[in-house]
C-alpha cells in the first residue's frame, strides 16, 4: 500500500539533502500518516482510513461526515 492520505490525497514529496559544502543528494519527504478507525453515524458503521495528521485536524474541526463528503467529491475516496 502506498503512502497516500485517503482523504486529502497527500503523498511523498522529493527534494534534496544539502550539505554544508552545498552538495545535493536526493531525498524523500514522507507524509505523516496514521491508521485510524472512524464511526459514521449516518451509515451506522466503522471505517478504517489511512489519513495524514493534517486530515485528522480537519476531521476534528469539521466532522468526519463533512470531510468524507468532500473527499468523495474530489475523487479521493470511493463509495
Secondary structure as UniProt FT lines:
FT   TURN            6..8
FT   STRAND          13..18
FT   TURN            20..21
FT   STRAND          24..29
FT   STRAND          33..40
FT   TURN            41..44
FT   STRAND          45..52
FT   HELIX           53..62
FT   HELIX           64..74
//
